[in-house]
Amino acid sequence: MNAGPEVPDEENVSASEVTPLHVNTSSSRKQDNLPTQKLNNLPNTVLISKSQSPSSTIDSNVSYGSATDFPSNLPASADASSSSGYNDIMESPGNRSSATTPNMSNLSSIVYNRKIDIHNEEGEEKLQRRIPKHRLSNNNGGSRSESNMHTLPSIPDIPSPISPPRPLDETPSLPNGRNDRSPRSFPRNSGVKTSFTICVLVFGLILCICTLLQYFILGSPASLPFGKNDNSNAGGDEFSGGINGHFSGRNPGSLFDELGRYVIDNYDAVPTFSDFLPGVAGIYGKPIWSFYVNRGQGIASFGVKSKDYPIMEFQSANNAYQSTALLGFRTFYKGHRGGGTPFLIEPFDPSRTKYEQLNAPLQKDGGDDTPPHSAEWESAPTRTMYIGSNEMQIREVDHVHRIETNVTYFTLSEEDFGALVRKTTITNTDKEKALHLSILDGLARMQPVGGKLNGLLKSIGRTLEGWMGVYAADGKTMPFYRLSTEPADTAAVVIEEAGHYCLSFMEHQENELLPIIYDTTKVFGGDTMLLRPMGLYGKSVKDIIDGPQYGSSKTSSAFAAVDDVTIYPGQSITLLSFYGRADRITDVPVFSRRINQLGFPQYKLARARELVAQITSGVETVTSNELFDKHVQQMYLDNSLRGGIPVLLGEIDDRSRSESADDDDRIKVYHLFSRVHGDLERDYNNFVLEPTYFSQGPGNFRDVAQNRRNDVVINPRIGSFNVKLFLSFLQADGYNPLSVEAVV
């Protein structure tokens, strides 16, 4: 076999010496004398230099295969000595190779897609087996001679996205080995394949038609018998997260509703537990802490900063289980249907809890059993609790009075003032008669501002009432709860200026605030246990609103009052109330104008959900076990709040946005929302949620350290910040401090 011309060394060849590398299958053309200029104008031909000097360039007239094999926007020239121009081409979408991209300086030793060394006889045989016979013969039918074989360098085993050079007289080959000049033929079974494809398409069309007929004739899946469940009407209006005014409920057998909230049926009849809202108000928000239990209307205590500054007095879990239903949020309906018998009821009344024992036989002393109290069991309302990551909702369906009540709590986020938001939706479930109601809805006992009150309320509560008072910011709609002075045994007297506020309005009537009933005796009369609203037995809600109220030297209430409202069948009304703290009484009207903006509560509920979703997005888990998925997110949220959520401050330019805290001194690591994990069960912990922007509180050294151990995994750019921080806390004797204090 002819060894071919000698290949000179790369350093001795100029950039202008260019040789076309291809296989000429026609004996009628002489390959060695082909002009280079003509090759440049031919399609699908690659010119590859035997050597590439730093000044060599890629000819702009060269075609690199078909459009699908290479990008059409090939640069006119590229520096062959560097890989930048070549990599820009090779790394374009659709042209990446799993193998290492060859360097432009080595292209003289590559013939693409030809993994055959034709310098030996074995390679020649392989080449002849690969090329069809009609391509190895000349135009006169003669065989191909070895003298016409172009000597090629050794071919490395490197795949390439560029199509191989095609002989000048060769036409594109088809997948079956024929070229486009050959007579076309089709396999005998092609008709069978076509028929099978048509059958599949027809079958799919039939299925689509059947599905549409089922939907229009039988209704949507939710309306079918297997789609119904007891929670199909949970939630009130769309503001609660429902669709078209109502929740579709949870799927049968699921522990969660459509919003991913944990569902507890008959929550006030199951064993007690306590929980809390996370107190996350965003970077530019002021948080409110709040705890709830599965008794009464849920919220057991809430306030500002710590348990020393309560709006509703902090109670340990054992006391909260007993007192929440009486001292917490309460709702009273006084009304009638179409002039019928009037009624006075309280939703979520603990005396109407649906305990399982009510449906069991009542045993006599003699041993005989009486029939079960089925009437009391059947008349008891159905109650459900929905626990979300940053919200909590309770629902009651009163089958006797045909009234559904939904109450949702969430923390106001991203505002200059903090508040716990309570939304109460009342629905008339009767299909025929309208419902005429007067309503009181709010907090049975509201504490004032006056320094650290938690210990004083429990030790000298009666004495403390001597400083209490309710002041009006604007008539009867903006009460302001505070002590006259701070009750400190010091020579200096500190006048208290801050206070707690309560603002309430009816949805779609944002410009009109509801009057607040703060005089507890006007609601409960002489019932000092606050069991029944004795004041409503002798007077109407309108009489209470129009009458005088007294809020000095006693613990007051905060009930939003609706004089008279008519709810037609299937319709709902919604009350929205905000409970928080203001530094001055003149701030309350400013807050009022802010919350009265159209759509404000709806937007804030959506933001409350989004804030937690953003925090837990890094550990979002999707498996076949929905309970496990939610557990992962909730555990990450709880532990992140104990250690803080790291954010990077000082990202002022492109360099700082791309480097870590170790590489750029301008970047500072800051942990948001950290606090001691205090709650009703851990009543020994003094938690702190600073009511400031970038809120942060102190935490125990051990808790903070162990809950930051995965920070660098979730956010690698914080670098070695935590390692340096905790090493700096170690003292000379080897001990560490008890707590890590807040930065602000």
Protein Blocks (a to p, Z undefined) as FASTA:
>chain_A
ZZbjadddfklpcfklccdddddfbfkbcfklpcfklmmmpghiacddfbdcfkbccdfk
bcehjfklpcfkbcfbdcfkbmklmmmmmmpghiacfbdcddfklmmmccehiacdfkbm
klmmmmmmmpcfklmpcfkopacdfklpccdddddddddfbdcdddfkbccddfkopafk
bccdddfklmmmmmmmmmmmmmmmmmmmmmmmmmmmnopfklpmklgcfklmggiamkno
paehiaebjaehiabdfkopacdehkllmccdddddehigbjbbcddddddddehjhpab
dcehiamlcfbdcddfklmmmmmmmmmccddddddeehiacddddehiaklcccfklmpc
cddfkopacdddfklmmmpccddddddfkbccdddddfklopacdddddddehiabdcdd
dddddddfbfkbccddddddddfbdcddebjfklmmmmmmmmmmmmgccddfbhjllccd
ddfbdcddbfbdcddfbdcddddddehilmbccdddfbfklmnomalnomacfklmmpcf
klmmmmccdfehiacddddddfbdcddehiacdddddddddfbfklmmmmmmmmmpghkl
mmmmmmmmmmmmmmmmmmgccdfblklmmmmmmmmmmmmmmnopaddehiabfklmmmcf
klpmkbccddehiacdddfklmmbccddddbehiacdddfklmmmmmmmmmmmmmmnmmm
lmmmmmmmpcfkopacfbdcdfZZ
